[in-house]
Amino acid sequence: MVHTPVNSSNLKSVGYENKTLEITFKNNTVYQYFDVEINKYHGLLNASSKGTYLDRHIKKGGYRYSKIK
């Protein structure tokens, strides 16, 4: 999955493919969130605070997820 680097204190990069949102954190852990609408991905990329957006709209959004590494 191709990732886009992001300007964030906690997130390193973000990828999106086939409704799967993949987040790489600065500590190199990687999580995948499933069945995520593309508008949520764009919202994350455009958010002034990526971490806050991730928490409010993805983590608390009830999406299934898996820790990859």
mmCIF file as Biopython writes it, N, C-alpha, C and O atoms, coordinates in Angstrom:
data_model
#
loop_
_atom_site.group_PDB
_atom_site.id
_atom_site.type_symbol
_atom_site.label_atom_id
_atom_site.label_alt_id
_atom_site.label_comp_id
_atom_site.label_asym_id
_atom_site.label_entity_id
_atom_site.label_seq_id
_atom_site.pdbx_PDB_ins_code
_atom_site.Cartn_x
_atom_site.Cartn_y
_atom_site.Cartn_z
_atom_site.occupancy
_atom_site.B_iso_or_equiv
_atom_site.auth_seq_id
_atom_site.auth_asym_id
_atom_site.pdbx_PDB_model_num
ATOM 1   N N  . MET A ? 1  ? 0.847   -1.178 0.000  1.0 0.0 1  A 1 
ATOM 2   C CA . MET A ? 1  ? 0.000   0.000  0.000  1.0 0.0 1  A 1 
ATOM 3   C C  . MET A ? 1  ? 0.894   1.243  0.000  1.0 0.0 1  A 1 
ATOM 4   O O  . MET A ? 1  ? 1.842   1.339  0.780  1.0 0.0 1  A 1 
ATOM 5   N N  . VAL A ? 2  ? 0.584   2.170  -0.868 1.0 0.0 2  A 1 
ATOM 6   C CA . VAL A ? 2  ? 1.340   3.417  -0.951 1.0 0.0 2  A 1 
ATOM 7   C C  . VAL A ? 2  ? 0.908   4.337  0.187  1.0 0.0 2  A 1 
ATOM 8   O O  . VAL A ? 2  ? -0.282  4.530  0.436  1.0 0.0 2  A 1 
ATOM 9   N N  . HIS A ? 3  ? 1.905   4.901  0.870  1.0 0.0 3  A 1 
ATOM 10  C CA . HIS A ? 3  ? 1.637   5.801  1.997  1.0 0.0 3  A 1 
ATOM 11  C C  . HIS A ? 3  ? 1.999   7.232  1.641  1.0 0.0 3  A 1 
ATOM 12  O O  . HIS A ? 3  ? 2.904   7.488  0.847  1.0 0.0 3  A 1 
ATOM 13  N N  . THR A ? 4  ? 1.271   8.153  2.246  1.0 0.0 4  A 1 
ATOM 14  C CA . THR A ? 4  ? 1.555   9.575  2.138  1.0 0.0 4  A 1 
ATOM 15  C C  . THR A ? 4  ? 2.111   10.049 3.471  1.0 0.0 4  A 1 
ATOM 16  O O  . THR A ? 4  ? 1.442   9.891  4.493  1.0 0.0 4  A 1 
ATOM 17  N N  . PRO A ? 5  ? 3.304   10.623 3.502  1.0 0.0 5  A 1 
ATOM 18  C CA . PRO A ? 5  ? 3.823   11.175 4.762  1.0 0.0 5  A 1 
ATOM 19  C C  . PRO A ? 5  ? 2.922   12.318 5.228  1.0 0.0 5  A 1 
ATOM 20  O O  . PRO A ? 5  ? 2.409   13.082 4.411  1.0 0.0 5  A 1 
ATOM 21  N N  . VAL A ? 6  ? 2.734   12.429 6.536  1.0 0.0 6  A 1 
ATOM 22  C CA . VAL A ? 6  ? 1.895   13.493 7.089  1.0 0.0 6  A 1 
ATOM 23  C C  . VAL A ? 6  ? 2.661   14.284 8.135  1.0 0.0 6  A 1 
ATOM 24  O O  . VAL A ? 6  ? 3.586   13.778 8.771  1.0 0.0 6  A 1 
ATOM 25  N N  . ASN A ? 7  ? 2.260   15.524 8.295  1.0 0.0 7  A 1 
ATOM 26  C CA . ASN A ? 7  ? 2.844   16.407 9.298  1.0 0.0 7  A 1 
ATOM 27  C C  . ASN A ? 7  ? 2.042   16.234 10.582 1.0 0.0 7  A 1 
ATOM 28  O O  . ASN A ? 7  ? 0.945   16.776 10.713 1.0 0.0 7  A 1 
ATOM 29  N N  . SER A ? 8  ? 2.592   15.479 11.527 1.0 0.0 8  A 1 
ATOM 30  C CA . SER A ? 8  ? 1.888   15.159 12.763 1.0 0.0 8  A 1 
ATOM 31  C C  . SER A ? 8  ? 2.913   14.834 13.842 1.0 0.0 8  A 1 
ATOM 32  O O  . SER A ? 8  ? 4.010   14.359 13.551 1.0 0.0 8  A 1 
ATOM 33  N N  . SER A ? 9  ? 2.542   15.094 15.084 1.0 0.0 9  A 1 
ATOM 34  C CA . SER A ? 9  ? 3.450   14.765 16.182 1.0 0.0 9  A 1 
ATOM 35  C C  . SER A ? 9  ? 3.469   13.269 16.479 1.0 0.0 9  A 1 
ATOM 36  O O  . SER A ? 9  ? 4.420   12.776 17.084 1.0 0.0 9  A 1 
ATOM 37  N N  . ASN A ? 10 ? 2.430   12.536 16.061 1.0 0.0 10 A 1 
ATOM 38  C CA . ASN A ? 10 ? 2.327   11.124 16.398 1.0 0.0 10 A 1 
ATOM 39  C C  . ASN A ? 10 ? 2.245   10.207 15.179 1.0 0.0 10 A 1 
ATOM 40  O O  . ASN A ? 10 ? 2.704   9.067  15.237 1.0 0.0 10 A 1 
ATOM 41  N N  . LEU A ? 11 ? 1.669   10.687 14.081 1.0 0.0 11 A 1 
ATOM 42  C CA . LEU A ? 11 ? 1.516   9.884  12.875 1.0 0.0 11 A 1 
ATOM 43  C C  . LEU A ? 11 ? 2.662   10.155 11.911 1.0 0.0 11 A 1 
ATOM 44  O O  . LEU A ? 11 ? 3.098   11.293 11.733 1.0 0.0 11 A 1 
ATOM 45  N N  . LYS A ? 12 ? 3.135   9.079  11.295 1.0 0.0 12 A 1 
ATOM 46  C CA . LYS A ? 12 ? 4.234   9.183  10.327 1.0 0.0 12 A 1 
ATOM 47  C C  . LYS A ? 12 ? 3.697   9.248  8.895  1.0 0.0 12 A 1 
ATOM 48  O O  . LYS A ? 12 ? 4.087   10.113 8.111  1.0 0.0 12 A 1 
ATOM 49  N N  . SER A ? 13 ? 2.785   8.307  8.566  1.0 0.0 13 A 1 
ATOM 50  C CA . SER A ? 13 ? 2.237   8.266  7.217  1.0 0.0 13 A 1 
ATOM 51  C C  . SER A ? 13 ? 0.881   7.569  7.220  1.0 0.0 13 A 1 
ATOM 52  O O  . SER A ? 13 ? 0.509   6.873  8.165  1.0 0.0 13 A 1 
ATOM 53  N N  . VAL A ? 14 ? 0.155   7.785  6.115  1.0 0.0 14 A 1 
ATOM 54  C CA . VAL A ? 14 ? -1.200  7.258  5.979  1.0 0.0 14 A 1 
ATOM 55  C C  . VAL A ? 14 ? -1.344  6.658  4.590  1.0 0.0 14 A 1 
ATOM 56  O O  . VAL A ? 14 ? -0.925  7.256  3.599  1.0 0.0 14 A 1 
ATOM 57  N N  . GLY A ? 15 ? -1.941  5.472  4.523  1.0 0.0 15 A 1 
ATOM 58  C CA . GLY A ? 15 ? -2.233  4.846  3.244  1.0 0.0 15 A 1 
ATOM 59  C C  . GLY A ? 15 ? -3.698  4.459  3.172  1.0 0.0 15 A 1 
ATOM 60  O O  . GLY A ? 15 ? -4.359  4.295  4.197  1.0 0.0 15 A 1 
ATOM 61  N N  . TYR A ? 16 ? -4.204  4.315  1.946  1.0 0.0 16 A 1 
ATOM 62  C CA . TYR A ? 16 ? -5.605  3.934  1.766  1.0 0.0 16 A 1 
ATOM 63  C C  . TYR A ? 16 ? -5.736  3.129  0.487  1.0 0.0 16 A 1 
ATOM 64  O O  . TYR A ? 16 ? -5.250  3.524  -0.573 1.0 0.0 16 A 1 
ATOM 65  N N  . GLU A ? 17 ? -6.408  1.981  0.612  1.0 0.0 17 A 1 
ATOM 66  C CA . GLU A ? 17 ? -6.624  1.117  -0.551 1.0 0.0 17 A 1 
ATOM 67  C C  . GLU A ? 17 ? -7.779  0.172  -0.249 1.0 0.0 17 A 1 
ATOM 68  O O  . GLU A ? 17 ? -7.807  -0.469 0.801  1.0 0.0 17 A 1 
ATOM 69  N N  . ASN A ? 18 ? -8.733  0.088  -1.176 1.0 0.0 18 A 1 
ATOM 70  C CA . ASN A ? 18 ? -9.862  -0.842 -1.042 1.0 0.0 18 A 1 
ATOM 71  C C  . ASN A ? 18 ? -10.564 -0.730 0.311  1.0 0.0 18 A 1 
ATOM 72  O O  . ASN A ? 18 ? -10.824 -1.735 0.973  1.0 0.0 18 A 1 
ATOM 73  N N  . LYS A ? 19 ? -10.865 0.504  0.709  1.0 0.0 19 A 1 
ATOM 74  C CA . LYS A ? 19 ? -11.571 0.798  1.964  1.0 0.0 19 A 1 
ATOM 75  C C  . LYS A ? 19 ? -10.781 0.420  3.218  1.0 0.0 19 A 1 
ATOM 76  O O  . LYS A ? 19 ? -11.354 0.320  4.303  1.0 0.0 19 A 1 
ATOM 77  N N  . THR A ? 20 ? -9.471  0.210  3.077  1.0 0.0 20 A 1 
ATOM 78  C CA . THR A ? 20 ? -8.603  -0.053 4.224  1.0 0.0 20 A 1 
ATOM 79  C C  . THR A ? 20 ? -7.700  1.156  4.438  1.0 0.0 20 A 1 
ATOM 80  O O  . THR A ? 20 ? -6.954  1.566  3.548  1.0 0.0 20 A 1 
ATOM 81  N N  . LEU A ? 21 ? -7.787  1.710  5.632  1.0 0.0 21 A 1 
ATOM 82  C CA . LEU A ? 21 ? -6.956  2.839  6.033  1.0 0.0 21 A 1 
ATOM 83  C C  . LEU A ? 21 ? -5.806  2.286  6.852  1.0 0.0 21 A 1 
ATOM 84  O O  . LEU A ? 21 ? -6.024  1.588  7.842  1.0 0.0 21 A 1 
ATOM 85  N N  . GLU A ? 22 ? -4.591  2.590  6.450  1.0 0.0 22 A 1 
ATOM 86  C CA . GLU A ? 22 ? -3.407  2.096  7.152  1.0 0.0 22 A 1 
ATOM 87  C C  . GLU A ? 22 ? -2.637  3.278  7.716  1.0 0.0 22 A 1 
ATOM 88  O O  . GLU A ? 22 ? -2.295  4.215  6.993  1.0 0.0 22 A 1 
ATOM 89  N N  . ILE A ? 23 ? -2.371  3.224  9.005  1.0 0.0 23 A 1 
ATOM 90  C CA . ILE A ? 23 ? -1.672  4.299  9.706  1.0 0.0 23 A 1 
ATOM 91  C C  . ILE A ? 23 ? -0.342  3.770  10.224 1.0 0.0 23 A 1 
ATOM 92  O O  . ILE A ? 23 ? -0.297  2.749  10.911 1.0 0.0 23 A 1 
ATOM 93  N N  . THR A ? 24 ? 0.741   4.468  9.892  1.0 0.0 24 A 1 
ATOM 94  C CA . THR A ? 24 ? 2.044   4.183  10.490 1.0 0.0 24 A 1 
ATOM 95  C C  . THR A ? 24 ? 2.345   5.309  11.466 1.0 0.0 24 A 1 
ATOM 96  O O  . THR A ? 24 ? 2.361   6.484  11.099 1.0 0.0 24 A 1 
ATOM 97  N N  . PHE A ? 25 ? 2.580   4.933  12.707 1.0 0.0 25 A 1 
ATOM 98  C CA . PHE A ? 25 ? 2.892   5.902  13.750 1.0 0.0 25 A 1 
ATOM 99  C C  . PHE A ? 25 ? 4.398   6.144  13.799 1.0 0.0 25 A 1 
ATOM 100 O O  . PHE A ? 25 ? 5.177   5.368  13.245 1.0 0.0 25 A 1 
ATOM 101 N N  . LYS A ? 26 ? 4.793   7.206  14.455 1.0 0.0 26 A 1 
ATOM 102 C CA . LYS A ? 26 ? 6.219   7.549  14.527 1.0 0.0 26 A 1 
ATOM 103 C C  . LYS A ? 26 ? 7.036   6.517  15.285 1.0 0.0 26 A 1 
ATOM 104 O O  . LYS A ? 26 ? 8.252   6.444  15.108 1.0 0.0 26 A 1 
ATOM 105 N N  . ASN A ? 27 ? 6.381   5.705  16.139 1.0 0.0 27 A 1 
ATOM 106 C CA . ASN A ? 27 ? 7.102   4.625  16.826 1.0 0.0 27 A 1 
ATOM 107 C C  . ASN A ? 27 ? 7.143   3.358  15.970 1.0 0.0 27 A 1 
ATOM 108 O O  . ASN A ? 27 ? 7.530   2.287  16.439 1.0 0.0 27 A 1 
ATOM 109 N N  . ASN A ? 28 ? 6.727   3.503  14.676 1.0 0.0 28 A 1 
ATOM 110 C CA . ASN A ? 28 ? 6.733   2.438  13.665 1.0 0.0 28 A 1 
ATOM 111 C C  . ASN A ? 28 ? 5.702   1.346  13.864 1.0 0.0 28 A 1 
ATOM 112 O O  . ASN A ? 28 ? 5.772   0.321  13.184 1.0 0.0 28 A 1 
ATOM 113 N N  . THR A ? 29 ? 4.744   1.521  14.770 1.0 0.0 29 A 1 
ATOM 114 C CA . THR A ? 29 ? 3.621   0.589  14.807 1.0 0.0 29 A 1 
ATOM 115 C C  . THR A ? 29 ? 2.695   0.923  13.645 1.0 0.0 29 A 1 
ATOM 116 O O  . THR A ? 29 ? 2.588   2.075  13.225 1.0 0.0 29 A 1 
ATOM 117 N N  . VAL A ? 30 ? 2.030   -0.107 13.138 1.0 0.0 30 A 1 
ATOM 118 C CA . VAL A ? 30 ? 1.137   0.051  11.985 1.0 0.0 30 A 1 
ATOM 119 C C  . VAL A ? 30 ? -0.212  -0.572 12.312 1.0 0.0 30 A 1 
ATOM 120 O O  . VAL A ? 30 ? -0.294  -1.709 12.777 1.0 0.0 30 A 1 
ATOM 121 N N  . TYR A ? 31 ? -1.263  0.191  12.061 1.0 0.0 31 A 1 
ATOM 122 C CA . TYR A ? 31 ? -2.631  -0.290 12.255 1.0 0.0 31 A 1 
ATOM 123 C C  . TYR A ? 31 ? -3.388  -0.174 10.953 1.0 0.0 31 A 1 
ATOM 124 O O  . TYR A ? 31 ? -3.182  0.765  10.183 1.0 0.0 31 A 1 
ATOM 125 N N  . GLN A ? 32 ? -4.267  -1.134 10.709 1.0 0.0 32 A 1 
ATOM 126 C CA . GLN A ? 32 ? -5.184  -1.062 9.584  1.0 0.0 32 A 1 
ATOM 127 C C  . GLN A ? 32 ? -6.604  -0.972 10.124 1.0 0.0 32 A 1 
ATOM 128 O O  . GLN A ? 32 ? -6.984  -1.704 11.038 1.0 0.0 32 A 1 
ATOM 129 N N  . TYR A ? 33 ? -7.377  -0.067 9.546  1.0 0.0 33 A 1 
ATOM 130 C CA . TYR A ? 33 ? -8.791  0.114  9.874  1.0 0.0 33 A 1 
ATOM 131 C C  . TYR A ? 33 ? -9.583  -0.255 8.630  1.0 0.0 33 A 1 
ATOM 132 O O  . TYR A ? 33 ? -9.251  0.171  7.524  1.0 0.0 33 A 1 
ATOM 133 N N  . PHE A ? 34 ? -10.643 -1.056 8.816  1.0 0.0 34 A 1 
ATOM 134 C CA . PHE A ? 34 ? -11.355 -1.656 7.693  1.0 0.0 34 A 1 
ATOM 135 C C  . PHE A ? 34 ? -12.709 -1.004 7.436  1.0 0.0 34 A 1 
ATOM 136 O O  . PHE A ? 34 ? -13.352 -0.482 8.347  1.0 0.0 34 A 1 
ATOM 137 N N  . ASP A ? 35 ? -13.126 -1.047 6.167  1.0 0.0 35 A 1 
ATOM 138 C CA . ASP A ? 35 ? -14.413 -0.507 5.709  1.0 0.0 35 A 1 
ATOM 139 C C  . ASP A ? 35 ? -14.539 0.995  5.965  1.0 0.0 35 A 1 
ATOM 140 O O  . ASP A ? 35 ? -15.608 1.493  6.316  1.0 0.0 35 A 1 
ATOM 141 N N  . VAL A ? 36 ? -13.434 1.696  5.783  1.0 0.0 36 A 1 
ATOM 142 C CA . VAL A ? 36 ? -13.388 3.142  5.984  1.0 0.0 36 A 1 
ATOM 143 C C  . VAL A ? 36 ? -13.735 3.836  4.669  1.0 0.0 36 A 1 
ATOM 144 O O  . VAL A ? 36 ? -13.157 3.533  3.624  1.0 0.0 36 A 1 
ATOM 145 N N  . GLU A ? 37 ? -14.679 4.765  4.732  1.0 0.0 37 A 1 
ATOM 146 C CA . GLU A ? 37 ? -15.077 5.522  3.544  1.0 0.0 37 A 1 
ATOM 147 C C  . GLU A ? 37 ? -13.929 6.441  3.120  1.0 0.0 37 A 1 
ATOM 148 O O  . GLU A ? 37 ? -13.156 6.919  3.950  1.0 0.0 37 A 1 
ATOM 149 N N  . ILE A ? 38 ? -13.837 6.672  1.823  1.0 0.0 38 A 1 
ATOM 150 C CA . ILE A ? 38 ? -12.743 7.485  1.298  1.0 0.0 38 A 1 
ATOM 151 C C  . ILE A ? 38 ? -12.795 8.916  1.833  1.0 0.0 38 A 1 
ATOM 152 O O  . ILE A ? 38 ? -11.753 9.558  1.969  1.0 0.0 38 A 1 
ATOM 153 N N  . ASN A ? 39 ? -13.991 9.426  2.138  1.0 0.0 39 A 1 
ATOM 154 C CA . ASN A ? 39 ? -14.075 10.789 2.672  1.0 0.0 39 A 1 
ATOM 155 C C  . ASN A ? 39 ? -13.407 10.893 4.040  1.0 0.0 39 A 1 
ATOM 156 O O  . ASN A ? 39 ? -12.917 11.962 4.403  1.0 0.0 39 A 1 
ATOM 157 N N  . LYS A ? 40 ? -13.377 9.807  4.801  1.0 0.0 40 A 1 
ATOM 158 C CA . LYS A ? 40 ? -12.678 9.808  6.096  1.0 0.0 40 A 1 
ATOM 159 C C  . LYS A ? 40 ? -11.165 9.883  5.871  1.0 0.0 40 A 1 
ATOM 160 O O  . LYS A ? 40 ? -10.454 10.561 6.613  1.0 0.0 40 A 1 
ATOM 161 N N  . TYR A ? 41 ? -10.685 9.192  4.855  1.0 0.0 41 A 1 
ATOM 162 C CA . TYR A ? 41 ? -9.264  9.258  4.496  1.0 0.0 41 A 1 
ATOM 163 C C  . TYR A ? 41 ? -8.884  10.682 4.098  1.0 0.0 41 A 1 
ATOM 164 O O  . TYR A ? 41 ? -7.878  11.214 4.567  1.0 0.0 41 A 1 
ATOM 165 N N  . HIS A ? 42 ? -9.683  11.291 3.242  1.0 0.0 42 A 1 
ATOM 166 C CA . HIS A ? 42 ? -9.403  12.670 2.824  1.0 0.0 42 A 1 
ATOM 167 C C  . HIS A ? 42 ? -9.516  13.633 4.004  1.0 0.0 42 A 1 
ATOM 168 O O  . HIS A ? 42 ? -8.742  14.584 4.117  1.0 0.0 42 A 1 
ATOM 169 N N  . GLY A ? 43 ? -10.482 13.379 4.875  1.0 0.0 43 A 1 
ATOM 170 C CA . GLY A ? 43 ? -10.633 14.210 6.067  1.0 0.0 43 A 1 
ATOM 171 C C  . GLY A ? 43 ? -9.399  14.144 6.944  1.0 0.0 43 A 1 
ATOM 172 O O  . GLY A ? 43 ? -8.955  15.158 7.484  1.0 0.0 43 A 1 
ATOM 173 N N  . LEU A ? 44 ? -8.850  12.952 7.085  1.0 0.0 44 A 1 
ATOM 174 C CA . LEU A ? 44 ? -7.634  12.781 7.884  1.0 0.0 44 A 1 
ATOM 175 C C  . LEU A ? 44 ? -6.465  13.527 7.251  1.0 0.0 44 A 1 
ATOM 176 O O  . LEU A ? 44 ? -5.725  14.226 7.943  1.0 0.0 44 A 1 
ATOM 177 N N  . LEU A ? 45 ? -6.300  13.383 5.951  1.0 0.0 45 A 1 
ATOM 178 C CA . LEU A ? 45 ? -5.195  14.064 5.268  1.0 0.0 45 A 1 
ATOM 179 C C  . LEU A ? 45 ? -5.295  15.579 5.379  1.0 0.0 45 A 1 
ATOM 180 O O  . LEU A ? 45 ? -4.275  16.265 5.448  1.0 0.0 45 A 1 
ATOM 181 N N  . ASN A ? 46 ? -6.507  16.102 5.396  1.0 0.0 46 A 1 
ATOM 182 C CA . ASN A ? 46 ? -6.720  17.549 5.407  1.0 0.0 46 A 1 
ATOM 183 C C  . ASN A ? 46 ? -6.908  18.139 6.798  1.0 0.0 46 A 1 
ATOM 184 O O  . ASN A ? 46 ? -7.010  19.358 6.941  1.0 0.0 46 A 1 
ATOM 185 N N  . ALA A ? 47 ? -6.954  17.299 7.819  1.0 0.0 47 A 1 
ATOM 186 C CA . ALA A ? 47 ? -7.178  17.791 9.180  1.0 0.0 47 A 1 
ATOM 187 C C  . ALA A ? 47 ? -5.967  18.574 9.691  1.0 0.0 47 A 1 
ATOM 188 O O  . ALA A ? 47 ? -4.821  18.220 9.412  1.0 0.0 47 A 1 
ATOM 189 N N  . SER A ? 48 ? -6.238  19.635 10.437 1.0 0.0 48 A 1 
ATOM 190 C CA . SER A ? 48 ? -5.135  20.405 11.020 1.0 0.0 48 A 1 
ATOM 191 C C  . SER A ? 48 ? -4.439  19.597 12.109 1.0 0.0 48 A 1 
ATOM 192 O O  . SER A ? 48 ? -3.233  19.735 12.312 1.0 0.0 48 A 1 
ATOM 193 N N  . SER A ? 49 ? -5.200  18.749 12.814 1.0 0.0 49 A 1 
ATOM 194 C CA . SER A ? 49 ? -4.620  17.841 13.805 1.0 0.0 49 A 1 
ATOM 195 C C  . SER A ? 49 ? -4.970  16.411 13.405 1.0 0.0 49 A 1 
ATOM 196 O O  . SER A ? 49 ? -6.091  15.946 13.616 1.0 0.0 49 A 1 
ATOM 197 N N  . LYS A ? 50 ? -3.998  15.731 12.828 1.0 0.0 50 A 1 
ATOM 198 C CA . LYS A ? 50 ? -4.217  14.360 12.351 1.0 0.0 50 A 1 
ATOM 199 C C  . LYS A ? 50 ? -4.578  13.412 13.493 1.0 0.0 50 A 1 
ATOM 200 O O  . LYS A ? 50 ? -5.458  12.563 13.350 1.0 0.0 50 A 1 
ATOM 201 N N  . GLY A ? 51 ? -3.894  13.562 14.621 1.0 0.0 51 A 1 
ATOM 202 C CA . GLY A ? 51 ? -4.151  12.687 15.761 1.0 0.0 51 A 1 
ATOM 203 C C  . GLY A ? 51 ? -5.550  12.854 16.317 1.0 0.0 51 A 1 
ATOM 204 O O  . GLY A ? 51 ? -6.207  11.871 16.659 1.0 0.0 51 A 1 
ATOM 205 N N  . THR A ? 52 ? -6.015  14.099 16.412 1.0 0.0 52 A 1 
ATOM 206 C CA . THR A ? 52 ? -7.370  14.356 16.903 1.0 0.0 52 A 1 
ATOM 207 C C  . THR A ? 52 ? -8.405  13.799 15.943 1.0 0.0 52 A 1 
ATOM 208 O O  . THR A ? 52 ? -9.390  13.197 16.373 1.0 0.0 52 A 1 
ATOM 209 N N  . TYR A ? 53 ? -8.194  13.992 14.649 1.0 0.0 53 A 1 
ATOM 210 C CA . TYR A ? 53 ? -9.120  13.461 13.649 1.0 0.0 53 A 1 
ATOM 211 C C  . TYR A ? 53 ? -9.163  11.936 13.722 1.0 0.0 53 A 1 
ATOM 212 O O  . TYR A ? 53 ? -10.238 11.337 13.707 1.0 0.0 53 A 1 
ATOM 213 N N  . LEU A ? 54 ? -8.004  11.322 13.801 1.0 0.0 54 A 1 
ATOM 214 C CA . LEU A ? 54 ? -7.933  9.862  13.897 1.0 0.0 54 A 1 
ATOM 215 C C  . LEU A ? 54 ? -8.717  9.365  15.107 1.0 0.0 54 A 1 
ATOM 216 O O  . LEU A ? 54 ? -9.478  8.403  15.008 1.0 0.0 54 A 1 
ATOM 217 N N  . ASP A ? 55 ? -8.532  10.012 16.226 1.0 0.0 55 A 1 
ATOM 218 C CA . ASP A ? 55 ? -9.224  9.597  17.445 1.0 0.0 55 A 1 
ATOM 219 C C  . ASP A ? 55 ? -10.737 9.766  17.321 1.0 0.0 55 A 1 
ATOM 220 O O  . ASP A ? 55 ? -11.491 8.838  17.615 1.0 0.0 55 A 1 
ATOM 221 N N  . ARG A ? 56 ? -11.173 10.924 16.896 1.0 0.0 56 A 1 
ATOM 222 C CA . ARG A ? 56 ? -12.614 11.242 16.867 1.0 0.0 56 A 1 
ATOM 223 C C  . ARG A ? 56 ? -13.381 10.509 15.777 1.0 0.0 56 A 1 
ATOM 224 O O  . ARG A ? 56 ? -14.501 10.052 16.006 1.0 0.0 56 A 1 
ATOM 225 N N  . HIS A ? 57 ? -12.789 10.394 14.597 1.0 0.0 57 A 1 
ATOM 226 C CA . HIS A ? 57 ? -13.545 9.892  13.445 1.0 0.0 57 A 1 
ATOM 227 C C  . HIS A ? 57 ? -13.232 8.453  13.074 1.0 0.0 57 A 1 
ATOM 228 O O  . HIS A ? 57 ? -14.049 7.792  12.435 1.0 0.0 57 A 1 
ATOM 229 N N  . ILE A ? 58 ? -12.073 7.959  13.459 1.0 0.0 58 A 1 
ATOM 230 C CA . ILE A ? 58 ? -11.701 6.594  13.089 1.0 0.0 58 A 1 
ATOM 231 C C  . ILE A ? 58 ? -11.756 5.677  14.316 1.0 0.0 58 A 1 
ATOM 232 O O  . ILE A ? 58 ? -12.523 4.714  14.340 1.0 0.0 58 A 1 
ATOM 233 N N  . LYS A ? 59 ? -10.950 5.976  15.324 1.0 0.0 59 A 1 
ATOM 234 C CA . LYS A ? 59 ? -10.914 5.117  16.508 1.0 0.0 59 A 1 
ATOM 235 C C  . LYS A ? 59 ? -12.277 5.041  17.188 1.0 0.0 59 A 1 
ATOM 236 O O  . LYS A ? 59 ? -12.746 3.951  17.517 1.0 0.0 59 A 1 
ATOM 237 N N  . LYS A ? 60 ? -12.912 6.183  17.397 1.0 0.0 60 A 1 
ATOM 238 C CA . LYS A ? 60 ? -14.222 6.212  18.051 1.0 0.0 60 A 1 
ATOM 239 C C  . LYS A ? 60 ? -15.359 5.986  17.065 1.0 0.0 60 A 1 
ATOM 240 O O  . LYS A ? 60 ? -16.529 5.984  17.448 1.0 0.0 60 A 1 
ATOM 241 N N  . GLY A ? 61 ? -15.013 5.797  15.791 1.0 0.0 61 A 1 
ATOM 242 C CA . GLY A ? 61 ? -16.015 5.559  14.755 1.0 0.0 61 A 1 
ATOM 243 C C  . GLY A ? 61 ? -16.477 4.125  14.678 1.0 0.0 61 A 1 
ATOM 244 O O  . GLY A ? 61 ? -17.394 3.811  13.919 1.0 0.0 61 A 1 
ATOM 245 N N  . GLY A ? 62 ? -15.863 3.246  15.449 1.0 0.0 62 A 1 
ATOM 246 C CA . GLY A ? 62 ? -16.298 1.861  15.506 1.0 0.0 62 A 1 
ATOM 247 C C  . GLY A ? 62 ? -15.776 0.973  14.385 1.0 0.0 62 A 1 
ATOM 248 O O  . GLY A ? 62 ? -16.298 -0.120 14.162 1.0 0.0 62 A 1 
ATOM 249 N N  . TYR A ? 63 ? -14.759 1.430  13.685 1.0 0.0 63 A 1 
ATOM 250 C CA . TYR A ? 63 ? -14.209 0.608  12.602 1.0 0.0 63 A 1 
ATOM 251 C C  . TYR A ? 63 ? -13.425 -0.578 13.161 1.0 0.0 63 A 1 
ATOM 252 O O  . TYR A ? 63 ? -12.719 -0.461 14.162 1.0 0.0 63 A 1 
ATOM 253 N N  . ARG A ? 64 ? -13.566 -1.714 12.493 1.0 0.0 64 A 1 
ATOM 254 C CA . ARG A ? 64 ? -12.729 -2.865 12.845 1.0 0.0 64 A 1 
ATOM 255 C C  . ARG A ? 64 ? -11.293 -2.488 12.523 1.0 0.0 64 A 1 
ATOM 256 O O  . ARG A ? 64 ? -11.032 -1.731 11.589 1.0 0.0 64 A 1 
ATOM 257 N N  . TYR A ? 65 ? -10.361 -3.028 13.311 1.0 0.0 65 A 1 
ATOM 258 C CA . TYR A ? 65 ? -8.953  -2.709 13.072 1.0 0.0 65 A 1 
ATOM 259 C C  . TYR A ? 65 ? -8.078  -3.884 13.456 1.0 0.0 65 A 1 
ATOM 260 O O  . TYR A ? 65 ? -8.507  -4.815 14.138 1.0 0.0 65 A 1 
ATOM 261 N N  . SER A ? 66 ? -6.849  -3.812 13.003 1.0 0.0 66 A 1 
ATOM 262 C CA . SER A ? 66 ? -5.861  -4.838 13.328 1.0 0.0 66 A 1 
ATOM 263 C C  . SER A ? 66 ? -4.495  -4.187 13.423 1.0 0.0 66 A 1 
ATOM 264 O O  . SER A ? 66 ? -4.140  -3.345 12.598 1.0 0.0 66 A 1 
ATOM 265 N N  . LYS A ? 67 ? -3.734  -4.577 14.425 1.0 0.0 67 A 1 
ATOM 266 C CA . LYS A ? 67 ? -2.348  -4.115 14.537 1.0 0.0 67 A 1 
ATOM 267 C C  . LYS A ? 67 ? -1.504  -4.995 13.632 1.0 0.0 67 A 1 
ATOM 268 O O  . LYS A ? 67 ? -1.505  -6.218 13.773 1.0 0.0 67 A 1 
ATOM 269 N N  . ILE A ? 68 ? -0.788  -4.380 12.707 1.0 0.0 68 A 1 
ATOM 270 C CA . ILE A ? 68 ? 0.021   -5.115 11.739 1.0 0.0 68 A 1 
ATOM 271 C C  . ILE A ? 68 ? 1.424   -5.364 12.277 1.0 0.0 68 A 1 
ATOM 272 O O  . ILE A ? 68 ? 1.971   -6.458 12.136 1.0 0.0 68 A 1 
ATOM 273 N N  . LYS A ? 69 ? 2.002   -4.328 12.898 1.0 0.0 69 A 1 
ATOM 274 C CA . LYS A ? 69 ? 3.303   -4.479 13.537 1.0 0.0 69 A 1 
ATOM 275 C C  . LYS A ? 69 ? 3.516   -3.365 14.537 1.0 0.0 69 A 1 
ATOM 276 O O  . LYS A ? 69 ? 4.560   -3.311 15.187 1.0 0.0 69 A 1 
#
